[in-house]
């Protein structure tokens, strides 16, 4: 099969590197509105050719949309002419409910809504690397509304690049993603701005150790991309932030009251999280 990828940044570029090694993939071509990304993707060998979306759409058997959610919705609306075909369209958007609701009914069977739970704080084609998807979770949403062939192809591809497949509803996904993925970015941005507002550059460089670096790493993520995610999943992110504020208030109250028994219990309860990962 011939595969097309729209969006050749970290996610799309890394996907291309993984797909090009699969025995059933004859070629991987790309499309990107950013001319610099086009040139870089070709120079790095991420894709074998750059095509306009209209040409890529006609030529490829499978098309991945590795662009922000608004871009995915626009591309889906530009793909209505594929109605009645057996092509497979797979979106990789970070929020799913808006995308699923926006799929034109004529091509609903062609679309598989997916979210690979992977990435780094880097972005652009130069950030792409092989192995980004290996052993990571991919969530497939509302899979029962995709066509049988499209479901089979998506499962075949994600298994071939060694992803762990989970399925759930789009609304359920967005609630979970707000807590597990989106809220940590809110916290990281807030932490970075707190430090920048209080500390001199020299102190940050001299005193910032592993804990701060780990917690603030996400603050390097693309503001453009994450503004979109926060806007599109606003209600769920607000709920997640409110839950976090309650936990933070408990710790604050324990410190105010010098209630170190409660403080110790809260920290001990938090330790249980890492029992899940071991």
N, C-alpha and C positions, 0 to 999 in steps of 0.2 A: 504494500500500500504506500501511497505518497502522502506525506503529512505536511501540513502548513501550520506555521505558528505566527500569530499576529501579536506583536509585542516582543521585542528582543532584548529585554533587560535581564535582570538576575534570574527571574523565574522562567521566562521564555527561552533565554539563552542556555541555561542549565538543562532545561528539558530537551532542547535540541541536541545537546551533547549526549544525553542518555539515549535518545531515540535513534540516533544515527548508528548505534552499535547493535540494534535489534535486527535479527536475520530477516524478519518479515517486512521491514521498512526499506523501500527502494530508494527514497530520497526525502530530505527534509528541506523545505524552502520557507522563507520568512517574509514578513511584511512589517513595516514600522513607519509611523509618520515622521519620526525624527531622522533626518538625513545622516547625522553623525552616527547614530545607532546603526543605521544601515551599513555604513562603511566599516564601522568597527566589527560588526557581526560577520561581515565577509572576510575581513582581515584575520580575525581570530578563528575562522573556519567553523563558526557556530552553525551556519546554514550553507547550503550549496548554491542558493540563488536568492535574490530579493525580487519580489513581485508586487505589483499593485494588488490591493485586496480583491478587486473584481476578477483579476486573472487567477489569483491564488484560489479563490472560491470555486472557480470553474474547474481548475486542474486537480485539486487535492481530494483525496478520499476522506481524510480526517482533518479537521481544522481546530486548533487550540486557540482560545482567546486568552492571552496572558497580559491583559491590560486592566486598568482600574474599572470598577463596576459601571460607571457611566459610559465608558468606552465599550464595555461588553454589551450593554443594552443597545447602544447605537449600532454596533456591528450586527447584532441579532436582527434588528429592524432592516438592515441592509441585506439580509440573507433570506428574505421571504421568498425570493425567486427560486430557492432550493426546495420549495414545497413539492412533495411527490418524489423527490430523489431519495437515494439511500445513503447520502452523505452523513457523517457524524460530526457534530459540533460540540466541543467540550470547552466549557468556560472554567477558568481557574480563579474566579473572583473571591475576595476575602469575606464578603457578606453574600448570602444566598437568596433571602426572601425577595428582595427587590428584583433580582435577576429573574428568578422563577416566575414572578408575577408579570414580568415584562416580556416574556417569550411570546412572540406572535403565535397564535394557535395553529396556523398553517404549518409551522415547522416544529411544533412541540415534540413530536416523536424523534426528530433529528437531534435534539439537544440533550446533553448530559451535564448536569450542574455539579461541579466538583470543586473542592477546596483542599489542595495539598497543604498540610500543616507543617510547613517548612519555610525557610528563608533566612536571611541574615540582615544586619542593619545596613549592608551595602546595597547599591542599586546601579543599574545600567549594565550594558553588555560586558564590560570589563570585569564586573563582579561575578559573572557566570562561571560555574565550575561543575565538572562531572561529579556525580555522587550526592548532589543536593537533595535528591528525592529518595535515595536509597534508605530503606528501613524506616522511612517516615510514614505518618498516617495520611491517607487521603479520605476525605469525607465525601460520599456521593449522596446528593440530596434529591428526594422525591423521585427516586429511580424508577418507580412503577409507572411514571408518566412518559418515560423515554421508550423508544421502540426497542424490540428485542435485539435486533442487529446492533443498534447503537449501544445498548447495555453490554452486549457481548464484546464489542470492540473496545469499549472503555475499560472493562475488566481485564481484557487480554493485555492492553497496553500498560495499565498501572501495575499489574502483576509482573509483567516482563521487566519493568524498571524497579522491581522489588519494593513496592510500596505496600503498606498495611491498609487494607480496605475496610472502611466502616460506612454504614448507611444510616441516614436519619432524615427527618423532615427539615425543610429549609428554615422554618421558624425556630425549631428546636436547635438547629446548628447555630443560628445567630445568637441565641441566648447563651449557649455554652461558650461560643467564641468571644463574646463580650467579656466574660469572666477570665477565661484562660489566656486569651491573646490580646484583646483590645485594651482592657483595664491596665495590664502591666505597662503598656506603652504610655497611657495617660500618666501613670505614677512616675515612670522614668523621665518623661518630659518635665513634670512638676519638680522632681528631685533635682534635675540639672539646673532648672531656673532658680530654685531655692539656693543652691550652692553659688551660682553665678552672682546672685544678688547680695550675698553675704560675705563671700570670701574673695581675697585678692588672687589674681592669677598665680602668683608665686606660691601662695599657700596651697592652692589646689594641686599644683604640680608636685609640691614637696610632701604633702600629707595624704593625698588621695591614694588609698591602698586598694587591695583586691575587691573588698566589699563594695566600695563606691563605684569602682570601675564596672563591676558586674551589674550592679543595679542601674547604672546610668547608660549602659551600652545601647539600649534601645532608643535613647534620645538622639542617636545618630541617624535614625531611620528617616526616610524621605517625608518632609512635612506635607508635600503635595499629595502623596499617596495616602498618608494617614489622616489628613483632613477629610478626604473623601470617605474613608472607612468610618470615621467618627460621625460624619454627617449621615451616612447611609444606615448606620446601626445605632443611631443616637439614643433611642429609647432604652435599648438593652445596655448600652454603655453607661447611661445615667443610672440605671438600676444597679449595675455592677459597682460603680463608684460609690453609690450610697451604702451598699453593703460593706465596702472597704472602709468607708468613713466610720461606720458603727464599730468595726473591729479596732480601728485606730483610736476612737474615742474611749473604748474600754481600757486600752493600754495607757492612754493619757490620764484617765481618771485614777487608775492604780498608782501612777507616779505622783499625781497631785496629792493623793491621800496617803502616800507612803505605804501602800498596800502591796508589799512585795510578795505576799502569798499568792494573790490573784495574778500579779505580774508573772511569777514563776509558772503558775498553772497555764496561763495563756501561751507562754513560750513552749512549755512542754507539750501542750496540745498541738502547736504548730509543728513540732518535730515529727508528728505522725504523718505529715505529708510525704516525707521521704521514705517512709516504710512502703508506700505505694510503688515507688520507683526501684525498690531493691528486692 
